[in-house]
Amino acid sequence: MAKLLAVLMIVACQRQAPAAVVAPVADVQPAAPVAVVTAPHHIDLVSAPPDGPVAPYIAAELARAKTDGRRLLVYVGATWCEPCQRFHNAAKAGQLDDVFGDLRLVEFDLDRDRDRLVVDGYHSEMIPLLALPATDGKSTGRGMQGSIKGDGAVAQMRPRLQALLATP
């Protein structure tokens, strides 16, 4: 009897655990998608519409920029303005992304948009003008304007733009 009991114990110890029950694929619910938020890394250039009021458009762009995790500036330039073209081209080429990669610039052309910009406070003595908008889309009166001609234009604008963006 002792031998039988010993054999039963050995056999019982060697038994495998029952296999896990696996649900059919159709019963498995997929996990909810995870939203991955990454910081913007390239300046976003947005061409302003050729007509219409400026302030409501800027207010809408400001709200969109906030949703997208970006800062917004109103940019006024002209095709004949060398510093404007140098800045625009540097932004477009990604040469300012290291510091301003979260920036959205709403671009206006001075020759086309001067009158409607002035109505909402976007005016300057020189261009390019980079201006901070208020939540209502009108100018806060804080901005950076003008630059030097030549290869140093963008380098001359960079610290001034950083200072403008650092203002509360």
C-alpha positions in Angstrom: 0.0 0.0 0.0 2.8 2.3 0.8 4.3 1.7 -2.6 1.0 2.5 -4.3 0.7 5.7 -2.4 4.3 6.7 -3.3 3.6 6.0 -7.0 0.4 8.1 -6.9 2.3 11.0 -5.3 5.0 10.9 -7.9 2.5 10.8 -10.7 0.5 13.6 -9.2 3.6 15.8 -8.9 4.4 15.2 -12.6 1.0 16.3 -13.9 1.1 19.5 -15.9 -1.1 22.4 -15.0 -4.2 22.8 -17.2 -3.5 24.9 -20.3 -4.6 28.5 -20.1 -7.8 29.3 -21.9 -7.1 31.7 -24.7 -10.0 33.9 -26.0 -10.6 33.8 -29.7 -9.2 36.8 -31.6 -12.7 38.2 -32.2 -13.3 38.5 -28.4 -10.1 40.5 -27.8 -10.8 44.3 -27.7 -8.0 46.5 -29.1 -6.4 49.0 -26.8 -7.5 52.6 -27.2 -5.2 54.5 -29.4 -2.6 56.6 -27.4 -2.2 60.2 -28.5 1.4 61.0 -28.8 2.1 64.7 -28.5 5.4 65.9 -29.9 6.8 69.4 -29.8 6.7 71.2 -33.1 10.1 71.3 -34.7 9.7 73.4 -37.8 8.5 77.0 -38.2 5.0 76.9 -39.7 4.5 79.6 -42.4 0.9 80.4 -43.1 0.0 82.8 -45.9 -2.7 85.2 -44.9 -5.8 85.4 -47.1 -5.6 88.2 -49.7 -8.6 90.1 -48.4 -10.9 90.4 -45.4 -10.6 91.7 -41.9 -7.3 90.9 -40.2 -8.2 90.7 -36.5 -10.8 87.8 -36.7 -8.4 85.8 -38.9 -5.5 86.4 -36.5 -7.7 85.5 -33.5 -8.6 82.2 -35.2 -5.0 81.5 -36.1 -4.0 82.3 -32.5 -6.5 79.8 -31.1 -5.3 77.2 -33.6 -1.7 77.8 -32.7 -2.5 77.3 -29.0 -4.2 74.0 -29.8 -1.2 72.9 -31.8 1.3 73.9 -29.1 2.7 76.8 -31.1 3.4 80.4 -30.5 2.1 82.9 -33.1 3.5 86.0 -34.7 2.2 88.2 -37.4 4.8 88.6 -40.0 4.7 91.6 -42.5 7.2 91.6 -45.3 7.4 92.5 -49.0 8.9 90.9 -52.1 11.2 93.9 -52.6 12.6 93.8 -49.1 15.9 92.0 -48.9 15.9 91.3 -45.1 12.3 90.1 -45.4 13.2 87.7 -48.1 16.3 86.5 -46.2 14.2 85.9 -43.1 11.4 84.1 -45.0 13.9 81.9 -46.9 15.8 81.0 -43.7 12.5 80.1 -41.9 11.3 78.1 -44.9 14.7 76.2 -45.1 14.5 75.3 -41.4 17.5 77.4 -40.5 15.7 78.9 -37.5 14.1 75.7 -36.2 16.6 75.2 -33.5 15.2 78.1 -31.5 11.9 78.9 -33.2 10.6 75.5 -34.1 7.3 76.0 -32.2 6.6 79.2 -34.0 3.8 79.9 -36.5 4.1 83.0 -38.7 1.1 84.4 -40.4 2.5 86.1 -43.4 1.2 89.3 -44.8 2.5 91.3 -47.8 2.9 95.0 -47.0 2.0 96.2 -50.5 -1.2 94.2 -50.7 -2.3 94.3 -47.0 -1.1 97.6 -45.6 -4.5 99.3 -45.2 -6.2 96.4 -43.5 -3.2 95.7 -41.2 -3.2 99.3 -40.0 -6.9 99.1 -39.0 -5.9 96.5 -36.4 -2.7 98.1 -35.2 -0.1 96.3 -37.3 2.0 99.1 -38.6 5.7 99.9 -38.5 8.3 102.3 -39.7 10.3 99.4 -41.2 9.9 95.9 -42.4 10.1 93.0 -41.8 7.6 93.4 -38.9 7.1 90.5 -36.5 4.3 91.4 -34.1 2.6 89.8 -31.1 -1.1 89.6 -31.5 -3.6 89.9 -28.7 -6.3 87.3 -28.2 -8.8 89.4 -30.2 -6.4 89.3 -33.1 -5.4 93.0 -32.9 -1.8 94.0 -32.4 -0.5 94.2 -28.8 1.9 97.0 -30.0 4.8 94.7 -29.2 6.9 93.7 -32.1 10.3 93.7 -33.8 10.8 95.6 -37.0 13.5 96.1 -39.6 16.9 94.5 -40.1 20.1 95.1 -42.0 20.7 94.2 -45.6 23.1 91.4 -46.6 24.1 88.0 -45.2 23.9 89.2 -41.6 20.2 90.0 -41.7 18.9 86.8 -40.1 21.6 86.7 -37.5 20.8 90.3 -36.6 17.1 89.4 -36.2 17.5 86.2 -34.2 18.3 87.7 -30.7 15.7 90.4 -31.2 13.1 87.9 -32.0 14.1 85.8 -29.0 13.7 88.8 -26.8 10.3 89.6 -28.3 9.0 86.1 -27.7 10.3 86.1 -24.1 8.1 89.1 -23.2 5.0 88.3 -21.2 
